[in-house]
Amino acid sequence: MLDGTGKYEVSTGIRFLDHMVELFSKHSLIDVRLKAKGDLDVDDHHTVEDVAIVMGKCIDKALGDKSGINRYGLAFVPMDEAMARCAIDLSGRSYCVFNAEFSRAKVNDLSTEMIEHFFRSISENLKANVHVELLYGKNNHHRSEAIFKSFALALREAVSLNPRIVGIQSTKGKL
C-alpha cells in the first residue's frame, strides 16, 4: 500500500537485501510484503533484479493515472559518516543516474554491484527518473543504507497526494 504505515514482511534469501527493502518500506511508508526464491546457488543477480522489477511494477500500478500526486521527490539522508541524495520524477519515462562506489565487493551477502542494478531495474519498471548520488562516506553498510533511505524518502514525497494539485502534475495532461 502506497498510503501504508511502513509495515513489511520481506524474505528474499539475501539478508542484506531484505534489510534494505525493510528500511525502504519503513521510511517510504509503503507497506511491502515480498517473498522471493531465486537461483542463489548461482549468484544474487536474478533475485535482486526480480525484486526491483516487481517492486517497480507494483508501485507504478498502485499510482494509477497519478492524479493529485506531487510527482517529484528529493531527499538527503545522513547515515553516520555517509550522506546520500536521491531525486525522483514519476514522469512515465525511465532513466537512472547512479553515482556511488563501494570499497568492497559485498556487504554481508549482497554484491555491491547489484545495488546499482537494483536502482536501474526499479527505475525502468516504475517508469521514473531516479537520480542517486552518494555524496560521501566510508562504511559500505552506511553508504548502502543512506542510498536506500534517500530513495525511500524521495519516493514518499513523490507519491504523496497534494490537495492543491488537480489532475496530473503535467502541462501535457498525462504522465
C-alpha positions in Angstrom: 0.0 0.0 0.0 1.4 3.4 -1.0 -0.5 5.1 1.8 0.6 2.5 4.3 2.5 2.8 7.6 5.8 1.1 6.6 4.8 -2.5 7.6 6.9 -5.2 6.0 7.4 -8.9 5.6 10.4 -9.5 3.4 12.2 -12.7 2.6 14.5 -12.8 -0.5 17.2 -15.3 0.6 19.6 -12.3 0.6 19.6 -11.0 4.2 21.2 -7.6 3.4 18.7 -7.1 0.5 15.9 -7.9 3.0 17.4 -5.2 5.3 17.4 -2.6 2.5 13.8 -3.4 1.4 12.7 -3.4 5.0 14.1 0.1 5.6 12.8 1.2 2.3 9.3 0.2 3.5 9.7 1.8 6.9 10.9 5.1 5.6 8.7 5.4 2.5 5.6 4.4 4.5 4.9 1.9 1.7 3.8 -1.4 3.0 5.8 -4.3 1.5 5.0 -8.0 1.6 7.6 -9.7 -0.5 8.8 -13.3 -0.8 11.4 -14.2 -3.5 13.0 -17.5 -4.2 15.8 -17.3 -6.7 18.8 -19.1 -8.0 21.1 -18.0 -5.2 23.2 -21.1 -5.8 24.3 -19.3 -9.0 24.6 -15.7 -7.5 22.4 -12.8 -6.3 21.9 -11.1 -9.7 18.5 -12.6 -10.7 16.9 -12.3 -7.3 18.0 -8.6 -6.8 16.8 -7.8 -10.4 13.5 -9.6 -10.0 12.8 -7.9 -6.6 13.4 -4.5 -8.1 11.3 -5.3 -11.2 8.3 -6.4 -9.1 8.6 -3.5 -6.7 8.7 -1.0 -9.6 5.8 -2.6 -11.4 3.7 -2.8 -8.2 4.3 0.8 -7.2 3.6 2.0 -10.8 0.3 0.1 -10.9 -0.7 1.4 -7.5 -0.2 5.0 -8.7 -2.9 4.6 -11.4 -3.1 7.7 -13.6 -1.0 9.7 -11.0 -3.8 12.2 -10.3 -3.0 14.5 -7.4 0.4 13.2 -6.6 3.4 15.5 -6.1 5.3 13.7 -8.9 8.7 14.9 -7.7 10.6 13.9 -4.6 14.0 14.9 -3.2 15.8 13.7 -0.1 19.2 13.9 1.5 19.9 11.3 4.1 22.9 11.1 6.5 23.8 7.7 7.9 26.6 8.3 10.4 29.5 9.4 8.3 27.7 8.7 4.9 25.4 11.1 3.0 23.3 10.2 0.1 20.9 12.2 -2.1 18.0 10.9 -4.3 15.8 12.9 -6.7 12.8 11.2 -8.3 10.4 12.2 -11.1 7.5 9.9 -11.7 7.3 11.1 -15.3 6.3 7.9 -17.0 9.8 7.8 -18.6 12.6 5.7 -17.0 16.1 7.0 -16.6 18.5 6.2 -13.9 21.7 8.0 -12.8 23.6 6.2 -10.1 26.8 7.7 -8.8 28.1 5.6 -5.9 31.1 3.4 -5.5 31.9 0.8 -2.9 35.2 -0.3 -1.5 34.2 -3.9 -1.0 32.6 -6.4 -3.4 29.9 -7.4 -0.9 28.1 -6.2 2.1 27.1 -9.3 4.0 25.5 -11.5 1.3 24.7 -8.7 -1.3 27.1 -7.9 -4.1 27.6 -4.1 -4.0 27.5 -4.0 -7.8 23.9 -5.2 -7.5 22.9 -2.0 -5.7 23.2 0.0 -8.9 21.4 -2.8 -10.8 18.5 -2.7 -8.3 18.0 1.1 -8.9 18.3 0.7 -12.7 15.7 -2.1 -12.6 13.3 -0.3 -10.3 13.6 2.9 -12.3 12.8 1.1 -15.5 9.7 -0.7 -14.1 8.5 2.3 -12.1 8.8 4.4 -15.2 10.6 7.1 -13.3 13.7 9.2 -13.4 15.8 8.1 -10.4 19.0 10.0 -9.6 21.0 8.6 -6.8 24.3 10.0 -5.6 26.4 9.0 -2.7 28.0 12.3 -1.6 30.5 10.8 0.8 31.0 8.1 3.4 33.4 5.3 4.2 31.4 2.4 5.7 29.8 0.3 2.9 26.8 -0.6 5.1 26.2 3.0 6.0 26.6 4.0 2.3 24.0 1.5 1.3 21.6 2.5 4.0 21.9 6.2 3.1 21.2 5.4 -0.5 18.1 3.2 0.1 16.7 5.6 2.7 17.1 8.6 0.5 15.3 6.7 -2.3 12.5 5.8 0.2 12.0 9.4 1.4 12.2 10.9 -2.1 9.6 8.4 -3.3 7.4 9.0 -0.3 7.4 12.7 -1.3 6.7 12.0 -5.0 3.8 9.6 -4.4 2.1 11.8 -1.7 -1.2 13.3 -2.6 -1.3 17.1 -2.7 -4.8 18.6 -2.3 -3.7 21.7 -4.3 -2.9 19.5 -7.4 -5.9 19.0 -9.6 -5.5 16.1 -12.0 -2.0 15.3 -13.3 1.1 17.4 -12.5 2.0 18.0 -16.1 1.2 20.6 -18.8 0.7 17.7 -21.2 -2.1 16.3 -19.1 -0.7 12.8 -18.7 2.4 11.1 -17.3 
